[in-house]
Amino acid sequence: ACLKRTNVTTLVHAYTAVAANGTRASGAVVDGALLPAPPVQMVERGDFHRVPFLLGTNTHEASLFFNASFFSEAQARGHVEQAVGAAKAAAVLELYPITPGTDNRDVLVSIATDAMFACPATKLAVAVAATGVPTWMYEFMRHPSCTGPSAVPGAAHSYEIAYVFDNI
C-alpha cells in the first residue's frame, strides 16, 4: 500500500541507485525472514532442503526489457557502458560483439539474459550439485504462438509458464 503513495520518479531513482551500486535489482529478495541469505550462500553453508533440484532459464529471458525494434552500434554500446561502466564495457563487448550497420538488439538481450538469469542460475545449480544433490538444468527455447502479435521475439521471460501449468 505504501508504494501506491510513492511518486514514480522516486521509485525510478531508487532502482537506478541500487543498480549503480552494483547490486542486482532483480532476483531473489533477501528479507532476513523467508530468505535469510542469498541462495548460493545458503547452499554453500548447507542451509537448504536436500531434494532433487531442477533449475533453468529461457533462451531470450531479457527480450522483454528491450522494447525498441532496432539498436544501432552506438545505442548498443551506450547500453552496455551504462550497465557495466566504460572500463568493463570493452571486455563485455569482446564476448558479445556488436555489429555496425545492423540491429544489435539480440546482443543486448544475450548480455542481459546471461547476466541476470543464466549465469546466476548456473552458479546456483553448480553449488547445489557440489553438495551431491541430484541437479538438472534446462533451457526453454520455444516461442509460443499464443503470445500475440505484440509479443517480443524469442523465448522471453515467463514464456514457459503456460507449459509448466499445461495451459497451452
C-alpha positions, 0 to 999 in steps of 0.5 A: 500500500505504501508504494501506491503513495510513492511518486514514480520518479522516486521509485525510478531513482531508487532502482537506478541507485541500487543498480549503480551500486552494483547490486542486482535489482532483480532476483531473489529478495533477501528479507532476513525472514523467508530468505535469510541469505542469498541462495548460493550462500545458503547452499554453500553453508548447507542451509537448504532442503536436500531434494532433487533440484531442477533449475533453468532459464529461457533462451531470450529471458531479457527480450522483454526489457528491450522494447525498441525494434532496432539498436544501432552500434552506438545505442548498443554500446551506450547500453552496455557502458551504462550497465557495466561502466566504460572500463568493463564495457570493452571486455563485455563487448569482446564476448558479445560483439556488436555489429555496425550497420545492423540491429544489435538488439539480440546482443543486448538481450544475450548480455542481459539474459546471461547476466541476470538469469543464466549465469546466476542460475548456473552458479546456483545449480553448480553449488547445489550439485557440489553438495551431491544433490541430484541437479538438472538444468534446462533451457526453454527455447520455444516461442509460443504462438499464443503470445500475440502479435505484440509479443517480443521475439524469442523465448522471453521471460515467463514464456514457459509458464503456460507449459509448466501449468499445461495451459497451452 
